[in-house]
Amino acid sequence: MKRLIIIGGNRLYEEYPLKSIIKLKKKYKIDVTLFTEQLHLNKPVGKRKKFKNFLINNKFNFQAVKNYNDL
């Protein structure tokens, strides 16, 4: 199985590029893990979802970090 690690967050109301990654994830059976700061998990994605819920609904493994320097 292929693995992809993403470090970062999300801009307000933005679903891309993660939607593109979801397609690749399904097509090539890639295990995706995202490391992000807690503040990003509460930002809205799309019309009304929180980023955290978007990740859960799309079966992303994710880990909240205090800040990126902790990595």
MOPAC internal coordinates of N, CA, C and O (Angstrom, degrees):
PM7 1SCF
backbone

  N    0.0000 0     0.00 0     0.00 0    0    0    0
  C    1.4508 1     0.00 0     0.00 0    1    0    0
  C    1.5256 1   109.50 1     0.00 0    2    1    0
  O    1.2310 1   120.93 1   -39.04 1    3    2    1
  N    1.2911 1   115.84 1   140.96 1    3    2    1
  C    1.4629 1   122.15 1   177.51 1    5    3    2
  C    1.5236 1   108.78 1   -86.19 1    6    5    3
  O    1.2310 1   121.14 1   -30.62 1    7    6    5
  N    1.3298 1   115.42 1   149.38 1    7    6    5
  C    1.4595 1   120.74 1   179.40 1    9    7    6
  C    1.5185 1   109.63 1  -127.29 1   10    9    7
  O    1.2310 1   121.52 1   -37.25 1   11   10    9
  N    1.3161 1   114.69 1   142.75 1   11   10    9
  C    1.4548 1   121.58 1   177.47 1   13   11   10
  C    1.5223 1   107.55 1  -130.30 1   14   13   11
  O    1.2310 1   120.62 1   -52.07 1   15   14   13
  N    1.3136 1   116.43 1   127.93 1   15   14   13
  C    1.4628 1   121.58 1   176.55 1   17   15   14
  C    1.5178 1   107.50 1  -111.56 1   18   17   15
  O    1.2310 1   121.32 1   -52.12 1   19   18   17
  N    1.3350 1   115.08 1   127.88 1   19   18   17
  C    1.4641 1   121.59 1  -179.73 1   21   19   18
  C    1.5210 1   107.73 1  -117.06 1   22   21   19
  O    1.2310 1   120.95 1   -46.13 1   23   22   21
  N    1.3150 1   115.80 1   133.87 1   23   22   21
  C    1.4552 1   121.46 1   176.81 1   25   23   22
  C    1.5215 1   106.86 1  -117.81 1   26   25   23
  O    1.2310 1   120.82 1   -59.38 1   27   26   25
  N    1.3281 1   116.03 1   120.62 1   27   26   25
  C    1.4535 1   119.28 1   178.86 1   29   27   26
  C    1.5012 1   112.08 1   151.80 1   30   29   27
  O    1.2310 1   121.60 1     8.66 1   31   30   29
  N    1.2944 1   114.54 1  -171.34 1   31   30   29
  C    1.4510 1   120.78 1  -177.61 1   33   31   30
  C    1.5074 1   111.36 1  -126.60 1   34   33   31
  O    1.2310 1   121.59 1    39.98 1   35   34   33
  N    1.2937 1   114.56 1  -140.02 1   35   34   33
  C    1.4422 1   120.13 1  -175.34 1   37   35   34
  C    1.5254 1   108.90 1  -149.95 1   38   37   35
  O    1.2310 1   120.74 1   -35.90 1   39   38   37
  N    1.3200 1   116.20 1   144.10 1   39   38   37
  C    1.4638 1   119.18 1   174.21 1   41   39   38
  C    1.5229 1   108.90 1   -82.28 1   42   41   39
  O    1.2310 1   120.72 1   -20.23 1   43   42   41
  N    1.3009 1   116.23 1   159.77 1   43   42   41
  C    1.4683 1   120.41 1  -178.89 1   45   43   42
  C    1.5219 1   111.72 1   -56.23 1   46   45   43
  O    1.2310 1   120.82 1   -49.19 1   47   46   45
  N    1.3093 1   116.04 1   130.81 1   47   46   45
  C    1.4696 1   125.91 1   173.82 1   49   47   46
  C    1.5284 1   114.28 1    65.45 1   50   49   47
  O    1.2310 1   119.72 1  -170.49 1   51   50   49
  N    1.3084 1   118.13 1     9.51 1   51   50   49
  C    1.4567 1   120.60 1  -176.17 1   53   51   50
  C    1.5348 1   110.81 1   -92.74 1   54   53   51
  O    1.2310 1   120.54 1   -50.07 1   55   54   53
  N    1.3334 1   116.58 1   129.93 1   55   54   53
  C    1.4570 1   121.58 1   176.31 1   57   55   54
  C    1.5260 1   111.56 1  -104.75 1   58   57   55
  O    1.2310 1   120.43 1   160.11 1   59   58   57
  N    1.3227 1   116.78 1   -19.89 1   59   58   57
  C    1.4606 1   120.80 1   178.58 1   61   59   58
  C    1.5069 1   108.36 1  -101.16 1   62   61   59
  O    1.2310 1   118.30 1   -33.30 1   63   62   61
  N    1.2961 1   120.85 1   146.70 1   63   62   61
  C    1.4516 1   129.70 1    13.19 1   65   63   62
  C    1.5285 1   114.57 1   -86.62 1   66   65   63
  O    1.2310 1   119.66 1  -178.51 1   67   66   65
  N    1.3324 1   118.25 1     1.49 1   67   66   65
  C    1.4625 1   118.93 1  -177.08 1   69   67   66
  C    1.5211 1   113.71 1   -61.51 1   70   69   67
  O    1.2310 1   119.95 1   147.07 1   71   70   69
  N    1.3307 1   117.70 1   -32.93 1   71   70   69
  C    1.4777 1   118.65 1   177.12 1   73   71   70
  C    1.5282 1   110.64 1   -63.13 1   74   73   71
  O    1.2310 1   120.16 1   143.65 1   75   74   73
  N    1.3081 1   117.29 1   -36.35 1   75   74   73
  C    1.4681 1   120.94 1   176.44 1   77   75   74
  C    1.5251 1   110.28 1   -65.97 1   78   77   75
  O    1.2310 1   120.62 1   140.62 1   79   78   77
  N    1.3212 1   116.43 1   -39.38 1   79   78   77
  C    1.4629 1   120.67 1   179.03 1   81   79   78
  C    1.5227 1   110.42 1   -67.19 1   82   81   79
  O    1.2310 1   119.88 1   144.97 1   83   82   81
  N    1.3248 1   117.84 1   -35.03 1   83   82   81
  C    1.4667 1   121.47 1   177.01 1   85   83   82
  C    1.5267 1   110.48 1   -61.00 1   86   85   83
  O    1.2310 1   120.49 1   136.67 1   87   86   85
  N    1.3134 1   116.68 1   -43.33 1   87   86   85
  C    1.4767 1   120.32 1   178.24 1   89   87   86
  C    1.5258 1   111.00 1   -62.68 1   90   89   87
  O    1.2310 1   120.28 1   134.75 1   91   90   89
  N    1.3230 1   117.08 1   -45.25 1   91   90   89
  C    1.4626 1   121.21 1   178.44 1   93   91   90
  C    1.5279 1   111.05 1   -64.03 1   94   93   91
  O    1.2310 1   121.07 1   139.74 1   95   94   93
  N    1.3196 1   115.56 1   -40.26 1   95   94   93
  C    1.4646 1   122.36 1  -179.79 1   97   95   94
  C    1.5268 1   110.84 1   -57.98 1   98   97   95
  O    1.2310 1   120.94 1   134.44 1   99   98   97
  N    1.3263 1   115.80 1   -45.56 1   99   98   97
  C    1.4655 1   120.98 1   179.87 1  101   99   98
  C    1.5211 1   111.48 1   -71.78 1  102  101   99
  O    1.2310 1   120.33 1   135.14 1  103  102  101
  N    1.3098 1   116.97 1   -44.86 1  103  102  101
  C    1.4592 1   121.01 1  -175.10 1  105  103  102
  C    1.5242 1   112.22 1   -65.21 1  106  105  103
  O    1.2310 1   120.27 1   137.82 1  107  106  105
  N    1.3344 1   117.10 1   -42.18 1  107  106  105
  C    1.4591 1   121.39 1  -174.50 1  109  107  106
  C    1.5280 1   113.37 1  -107.40 1  110  109  107
  O    1.2310 1   120.50 1  -172.94 1  111  110  109
  N    1.3345 1   116.65 1     7.06 1  111  110  109
  C    1.4735 1   122.05 1   179.79 1  113  111  110
  C    1.5202 1   111.53 1    52.63 1  114  113  111
  O    1.2310 1   121.55 1  -122.28 1  115  114  113
  N    1.3227 1   114.65 1    57.72 1  115  114  113
  C    1.4636 1   122.08 1  -179.09 1  117  115  114
  C    1.5256 1   109.02 1   -97.54 1  118  117  115
  O    1.2310 1   120.57 1   -47.45 1  119  118  117
  N    1.3154 1   116.52 1   132.55 1  119  118  117
  C    1.4544 1   122.03 1   174.58 1  121  119  118
  C    1.5281 1   107.35 1   -85.86 1  122  121  119
  O    1.2310 1   120.26 1   -62.93 1  123  122  121
  N    1.3238 1   117.11 1   117.07 1  123  122  121
  C    1.4633 1   121.77 1  -176.16 1  125  123  122
  C    1.5303 1   109.39 1  -108.96 1  126  125  123
  O    1.2310 1   120.74 1   -48.48 1  127  126  125
  N    1.3286 1   116.20 1   131.52 1  127  126  125
  C    1.4548 1   122.44 1   173.85 1  129  127  126
  C    1.5225 1   107.98 1  -124.35 1  130  129  127
  O    1.2310 1   120.95 1   -46.91 1  131  130  129
  N    1.3208 1   115.78 1   133.09 1  131  130  129
  C    1.4616 1   121.91 1  -178.37 1  133  131  130
  C    1.5273 1   109.13 1  -116.77 1  134  133  131
  O    1.2310 1   120.70 1   -49.82 1  135  134  133
  N    1.3215 1   116.27 1   130.18 1  135  134  133
  C    1.4614 1   122.58 1   172.55 1  137  135  134
  C    1.5208 1   106.59 1  -107.17 1  138  137  135
  O    1.2310 1   120.32 1   -56.45 1  139  138  137
  N    1.3249 1   117.00 1   123.55 1  139  138  137
  C    1.4544 1   120.75 1  -176.95 1  141  139  138
  C    1.5295 1   109.93 1  -144.58 1  142  141  139
  O    1.2310 1   120.80 1   -20.85 1  143  142  141
  N    1.3044 1   116.07 1   159.15 1  143  142  141
  C    1.4585 1   120.57 1   175.57 1  145  143  142
  C    1.5261 1   109.19 1   -77.91 1  146  145  143
  O    1.2310 1   121.09 1   -30.09 1  147  146  145
  N    1.3172 1   115.52 1   149.91 1  147  146  145
  C    1.4699 1   121.68 1  -177.00 1  149  147  146
  C    1.5300 1   112.30 1   -54.35 1  150  149  147
  O    1.2310 1   119.94 1   141.57 1  151  150  149
  N    1.3124 1   117.72 1   -38.43 1  151  150  149
  C    1.4686 1   120.04 1  -177.03 1  153  151  150
  C    1.5245 1   112.12 1   -60.11 1  154  153  151
  O    1.2310 1   119.74 1   149.50 1  155  154  153
  N    1.3305 1   118.10 1   -30.50 1  155  154  153
  C    1.4641 1   120.65 1   179.39 1  157  155  154
  C    1.5297 1   111.88 1   -70.68 1  158  157  155
  O    1.2310 1   120.14 1   148.79 1  159  158  157
  N    1.3282 1   117.34 1   -31.21 1  159  158  157
  C    1.4613 1   120.72 1  -176.71 1  161  159  158
  C    1.5167 1   112.54 1   -64.58 1  162  161  159
  O    1.2310 1   120.13 1   156.04 1  163  162  161
  N    1.3253 1   117.35 1   -23.96 1  163  162  161
  C    1.4660 1   121.31 1  -179.84 1  165  163  162
  C    1.5220 1   114.04 1   -95.06 1  166  165  163
  O    1.2310 1   120.02 1   175.62 1  167  166  165
  N    1.3304 1   117.56 1    -4.38 1  167  166  165
  C    1.4647 1   120.26 1   179.56 1  169  167  166
  C    1.5247 1   110.18 1   -72.82 1  170  169  167
  O    1.2310 1   120.28 1   -33.52 1  171  170  169
  N    1.3317 1   117.06 1   146.48 1  171  170  169
  C    1.4621 1   119.30 1   177.76 1  173  171  170
  C    1.5227 1   112.72 1   -72.68 1  174  173  171
  O    1.2310 1   121.89 1   -35.54 1  175  174  173
  N    1.3172 1   113.98 1   144.46 1  175  174  173
  C    1.4618 1   122.84 1   176.70 1  177  175  174
  C    1.5195 1   106.62 1  -125.12 1  178  177  175
  O    1.2310 1   120.41 1   -40.17 1  179  178  177
  N    1.3200 1   116.83 1   139.83 1  179  178  177
  C    1.4601 1   118.80 1  -179.30 1  181  179  178
  C    1.5166 1   110.29 1    62.93 1  182  181  179
  O    1.2310 1   121.00 1    41.71 1  183  182  181
  N    1.3177 1   115.68 1  -138.29 1  183  182  181
  C    1.4630 1   119.24 1  -175.84 1  185  183  182
  C    1.5218 1   113.40 1   -81.44 1  186  185  183
  O    1.2310 1   119.78 1   136.34 1  187  186  185
  N    1.3454 1   118.02 1   -43.66 1  187  186  185
  C    1.4614 1   117.81 1  -175.08 1  189  187  186
  C    1.5216 1   115.55 1  -148.19 1  190  189  187
  O    1.2310 1   119.34 1   174.23 1  191  190  189
  N    1.2919 1   118.86 1    -5.77 1  191  190  189
  C    1.4664 1   121.00 1  -176.62 1  193  191  190
  C    1.5165 1   111.68 1   -76.78 1  194  193  191
  O    1.2310 1   121.45 1   -29.16 1  195  194  193
  N    1.3192 1   114.83 1   150.84 1  195  194  193
  C    1.4604 1   119.43 1   169.71 1  197  195  194
  C    1.5190 1   107.65 1   -82.78 1  198  197  195
  O    1.2310 1   120.88 1   -27.78 1  199  198  197
  N    1.3171 1   115.92 1   152.22 1  199  198  197
  C    1.4583 1   122.07 1  -179.70 1  201  199  198
  C    1.5344 1   110.75 1   -56.29 1  202  201  199
  O    1.2310 1   120.29 1   139.05 1  203  202  201
  N    1.3308 1   117.05 1   -40.95 1  203  202  201
  C    1.4663 1   121.37 1   179.33 1  205  203  202
  C    1.5264 1   110.26 1   -58.33 1  206  205  203
  O    1.2310 1   119.91 1   133.21 1  207  206  205
  N    1.3264 1   117.78 1   -46.79 1  207  206  205
  C    1.4651 1   121.53 1   179.87 1  209  207  206
  C    1.5227 1   111.51 1   -65.31 1  210  209  207
  O    1.2310 1   120.34 1   143.25 1  211  210  209
  N    1.3117 1   116.96 1   -36.75 1  211  210  209
  C    1.4616 1   121.50 1   176.28 1  213  211  210
  C    1.5268 1   110.11 1   -59.95 1  214  213  211
  O    1.2310 1   120.52 1   135.38 1  215  214  213
  N    1.3269 1   116.61 1   -44.62 1  215  214  213
  C    1.4641 1   121.17 1   179.63 1  217  215  214
  C    1.5225 1   111.32 1   -64.60 1  218  217  215
  O    1.2310 1   120.50 1   135.65 1  219  218  217
  N    1.3160 1   116.64 1   -44.35 1  219  218  217
  C    1.4695 1   121.14 1   179.76 1  221  219  218
  C    1.5258 1   110.52 1   -63.14 1  222  221  219
  O    1.2310 1   120.35 1   132.95 1  223  222  221
  N    1.3225 1   116.94 1   -47.05 1  223  222  221
  C    1.4689 1   121.20 1  -178.48 1  225  223  222
  C    1.5206 1   112.47 1   -62.53 1  226  225  223
  O    1.2310 1   120.51 1   150.99 1  227  226  225
  N    1.3212 1   116.64 1   -29.01 1  227  226  225
  C    1.4658 1   120.59 1  -178.94 1  229  227  226
  C    1.5318 1   112.87 1  -101.79 1  230  229  227
  O    1.2310 1   121.20 1  -163.89 1  231  230  229
  N    1.3324 1   115.31 1    16.11 1  231  230  229
  C    1.4685 1   122.97 1   173.34 1  233  231  230
  C    1.5288 1   113.92 1    56.37 1  234  233  231
  O    1.2310 1   121.42 1  -135.75 1  235  234  233
  N    1.3180 1   114.89 1    44.25 1  235  234  233
  C    1.4614 1   120.53 1   173.41 1  237  235  234
  C    1.5222 1   108.46 1   -90.34 1  238  237  235
  O    1.2310 1   120.21 1   -43.10 1  239  238  237
  N    1.3237 1   117.20 1   136.90 1  239  238  237
  C    1.4533 1   121.01 1   167.13 1  241  239  238
  C    1.5192 1   105.02 1   -78.89 1  242  241  239
  O    1.2310 1   120.19 1   -45.83 1  243  242  241
  N    1.3261 1   117.24 1   134.17 1  243  242  241
  C    1.4546 1   118.50 1   177.67 1  245  243  242
  C    1.5138 1   110.31 1  -144.94 1  246  245  243
  O    1.2310 1   121.72 1   -24.98 1  247  246  245
  N    1.3094 1   114.32 1   155.02 1  247  246  245
  C    1.4508 1   121.73 1   179.94 1  249  247  246
  C    1.5202 1   108.06 1  -136.94 1  250  249  247
  O    1.2310 1   120.51 1   -54.18 1  251  250  249
  N    1.3310 1   116.64 1   125.82 1  251  250  249
  C    1.4584 1   120.49 1   176.26 1  253  251  250
  C    1.5211 1   108.30 1   -84.93 1  254  253  251
  O    1.2310 1   120.85 1   -45.03 1  255  254  253
  N    1.3173 1   115.98 1   134.97 1  255  254  253
  C    1.4587 1   121.60 1   177.15 1  257  255  254
  C    1.5279 1   107.89 1  -119.59 1  258  257  255
  O    1.2310 1   120.77 1   -26.56 1  259  258  257
  N    1.3184 1   116.13 1   153.44 1  259  258  257
  C    1.4543 1   120.00 1   179.67 1  261  259  258
  C    1.5198 1   110.65 1   -60.75 1  262  261  259
  O    1.2310 1   120.92 1   131.62 1  263  262  261
  N    1.3038 1   115.85 1   -48.38 1  263  262  261
  C    1.4620 1   121.42 1   170.38 1  265  263  262
  C    1.5174 1   107.71 1  -156.31 1  266  265  263
  O    1.2310 1   120.46 1   -13.77 1  267  266  265
  N    1.3032 1   116.72 1   166.23 1  267  266  265
  C    1.4631 1   120.90 1  -173.90 1  269  267  266
  C    1.5155 1   112.87 1   -66.35 1  270  269  267
  O    1.2310 1   119.98 1   160.10 1  271  270  269
  N    1.3009 1   117.65 1   -19.90 1  271  270  269
  C    1.4655 1   120.60 1   176.53 1  273  271  270
  C    1.5320 1   111.36 1   -66.67 1  274  273  271
  O    1.2310 1   120.26 1   158.88 1  275  274  273
  N    1.3530 1   117.10 1   -21.12 1  275  274  273
  C    1.4693 1   121.14 1   179.03 1  277  275  274
  C    1.5191 1   111.99 1   -71.08 1  278  277  275
  O    1.2310 1   119.92 1   164.58 1  279  278  277
  N    1.3268 1   117.75 1   -15.42 1  279  278  277
  C    1.4542 1   119.75 1  -179.93 1  281  279  278
  C    1.4926 1   109.68 1   -75.07 1  282  281  279
  O    1.2310 1   120.10 1   180.00 1  283  282  281

